[in-house]
Amino acid sequence: MSNGTDTTPAVDLSKAEAAVDLPEMGDESRYDALMQVIRNRVTVRRFKPDYVVPDRHYDLILEAARHGPSGANAQPWQFVVVREADTKKQISDYFVAEQRFRAKAKMKFPTPNYQGLATAPGFVVVCSDMRWTNAFPVLNDGSDLDRMYHENAERILLQSVAAATMSAHLAAASLGYTVWWVTAIGQEEAQAAMRPLLGIPEEISVLDIMLFGPPDARPYKRWRRPMEEIKHMDQYDRSQCPSDEQMAAWIKERRHKVMYKDANKVD
């Protein structure tokens, strides 16, 4: 990575558009390289504030997002790159207020400190048009069955946008950046606060914010469930389905540890 304004000419990324270059079946060499990137996609919440992301890096990251999978190949995503410090600060102020509200409301959720949004070098607001749900299987006749299909269509849309966002995160990680996926923006108040700041039309919804940059402190890897807790062969292993009591106990006793602690320091 380089700090400062990038003077490298933009690359014509469309040249690889039609190419599908699959490795030989069973060749793990690309898998190993991919897993190194995946494992190094590390979340931090405070970045070095004086770093300037080259425009080329935004292009590379959004090119990865552009190739994400989507229902009906609708590609229902839009990305707003935010570079102005004042806009970042105003968005950060909204989330800090949300953070304080959660504390007063006694949600008992270990809400992160959102002040780091204001100084994140890389700042991308992820948007979508919910009308794209009509590109998926729906009836549009107002029936109960239609409502069920619309609920599924919304899931398809959100999964599609999440897939593109994850591709962007991996691209950022491959360039050496640490990242932060901000998702607490589903409320109408959040939409109303952010749309005017970015000139976003009423028809467009803000779904996520992707932040990235060099970390302000040494990053660490957080806990991951072991393979035996998530892998099921042919039939679901019912021993991995927690009871209501077990789920409540995990949320109360363990959630706050695995959210923020180094994996080596989780009890």
C-alpha positions, 0 to 999 in steps of 0.5 A: 500500500502507498500513502498519498494520492495515487497517480497510476493510470486506471486499469481497464478491468473489463478485459477479464470480463469474459474469461473463466480461468478455473484451476485443474480439479483438485488443485489447492494452490489457489485455495491456499492463497484464498484462505490466506486472504479470508483469514486475514480479513480482520475487523478493527474499529479504529484506523490510522486517520492520516492514510489516504486511500488511492482511487485505484484501490477503490476501483479494485475493491468495487470491481471485486464487489461487481462480480458478486453473485445475485438473484436473477443476476439483478446485481441490485447494489450501488456503492457510494465512496465517501471521501469528505471528512465532514460527511464521515463525521456527520455519519459517525455522529449519527452512530455515536448517538445510536450507541448512546441510545442503546445504552440508555435503552438497556438493550444489554448489547455490547455495542461497539464504539462508533467514533472510528467511523469519522477517521476511517480512510476507506469509506463505502456506503452500500445501497440497494433499491428494494424494488429489485425484489420484483425481479425475483419470484413474486405474484404481486396480487396482494395475497398471503402467498404473495407476501410470503414470496415477497419476504423471500425476495427480500432475503434474496436481495439482501443475500445478493448485496451481502455477497457483493459486500463480502467480495469487496471485503476480501479484495480490501484484505488482499490489498493489506487493509483491515476492515469494518462491516457496519450493519446497524442501519436498518431503521427508518431514522438511519435512512433519513439521516444518511440519504440527504448527506449523500444525495441518495434518492428516497427509492434507495436504501442504505444497507451497510457501510464498509470501512477499511484502512491500516489499523491504528493498533495491532489487529487480532483474530477473533474466535471461530467455531470449530468445524465439528460444531457447524458441519453436518453430513447427510442429516442435521446433527441435533446435538448442535441445535441449542435449547432456548436456555442454552441460547440465552446462556450463550448470549448472556455469558459468552457473546461479549467475549467472542465479539471483541476479544482476541481468540487466544484470550477467550475463556 
